[in-house]
Amino acid sequence: MSLDDAPPIAGATARPLFIDNRDGNTLARAITTHLAALRREDRIPAELCVASCYFNPQGLELIAGEARHVPRIRLLLGAEPFRAPHPLPPIERQEIHLICWMAIVNEERDGVA
């Protein structure tokens, strides 16, 4: 089912106030609902500017139906979500070749001159 076929969100307004990805309250739904409302009022914006941490081609496809009416689209994107590297294997005793010792000396207390 595309966003165009989906039923409207209960209590949705033409201008989204808060997007939390719960119960269909997604960024794609907010953008398309708002653009559709503006188009029905014959108030097509000069450009659509989207700032998002992560936005992929599939996301653009979700808003394409309404975004195609806007002459200019600008996307401000963040980096792809961080994936932590796998932890290094534990160091085995036989792999330890150098041990470094460090001592902190209090000259007054230890009588070092």
C-alpha positions in Angstrom: 0.0 0.0 0.0 1.4 3.5 -0.9 0.9 6.6 1.2 -1.7 7.8 -1.3 -3.8 4.8 -0.5 -3.4 4.9 3.2 -6.3 6.2 5.3 -5.6 9.6 7.0 -4.2 9.6 10.5 -6.8 10.2 13.2 -6.5 13.8 14.5 -3.9 14.7 11.8 -3.6 18.4 10.9 -2.5 19.8 7.6 0.6 21.1 9.2 2.4 18.5 11.3 3.3 19.5 14.8 5.1 16.4 16.1 6.4 13.4 14.3 7.2 10.3 16.4 7.0 7.3 14.0 4.1 5.8 16.0 0.8 4.7 14.6 1.7 5.9 11.1 2.9 9.3 12.2 6.0 9.2 10.0 8.0 11.9 8.4 6.8 10.7 4.9 3.2 10.9 6.0 3.7 14.4 7.5 5.3 15.8 4.4 2.8 14.3 2.0 -0.2 15.3 4.1 1.0 18.9 4.4 1.9 19.2 0.7 -1.5 17.8 -0.3 -3.3 20.3 2.0 -1.3 23.2 0.5 -2.0 21.9 -3.1 -5.7 21.7 -2.3 -5.6 25.3 -1.2 -3.7 26.2 -4.4 -0.6 27.3 -2.3 2.2 25.1 -3.7 5.4 26.1 -2.0 8.4 27.3 -4.1 10.6 24.7 -2.5 10.5 21.7 -0.1 13.4 21.7 2.3 13.9 18.5 4.4 16.5 18.3 7.2 16.9 14.8 8.5 19.5 12.7 10.1 19.0 9.9 7.7 17.0 9.9 4.4 17.3 7.2 1.8 16.0 6.9 -1.8 13.1 4.8 -0.6 12.1 7.7 1.6 12.2 10.1 -1.3 10.0 7.6 -3.2 7.4 7.7 -0.4 6.9 11.5 -0.8 7.4 11.6 -4.6 3.6 11.7 -5.3 3.1 15.1 -3.6 6.7 16.4 -3.9 6.5 16.2 -7.7 4.3 19.4 -7.6 7.0 21.4 -5.9 9.5 23.0 -8.3 12.6 22.6 -6.0 13.5 20.1 -3.4 16.5 20.5 -1.0 17.7 17.8 1.4 20.0 18.4 4.3 21.3 15.0 5.3 23.3 13.6 8.1 25.6 10.6 8.0 24.4 7.0 7.7 23.6 5.6 11.2 26.7 4.5 13.0 27.4 0.8 13.3 29.8 -0.1 16.1 32.6 -2.3 15.1 32.8 -5.8 16.4 34.8 -6.0 19.6 38.3 -7.2 19.4 39.0 -10.7 20.7 40.4 -10.9 24.3 44.1 -10.8 24.7 45.5 -14.2 25.8 48.3 -14.4 28.3 50.8 -15.9 25.8 50.2 -12.8 23.6 51.6 -10.4 26.2 55.2 -9.6 25.4 55.8 -6.3 27.2 54.6 -5.1 30.5 55.2 -1.5 31.5 55.2 -0.4 35.1 54.7 3.2 36.2 55.2 4.5 39.7 54.3 8.0 41.0 56.6 9.2 43.7 55.8 11.9 46.2 59.3 13.4 46.7 58.5 14.8 50.1 56.8 11.8 51.5 59.1 9.2 50.0 62.3 11.2 50.7 63.4 11.2 47.1 65.8 14.0 46.3 
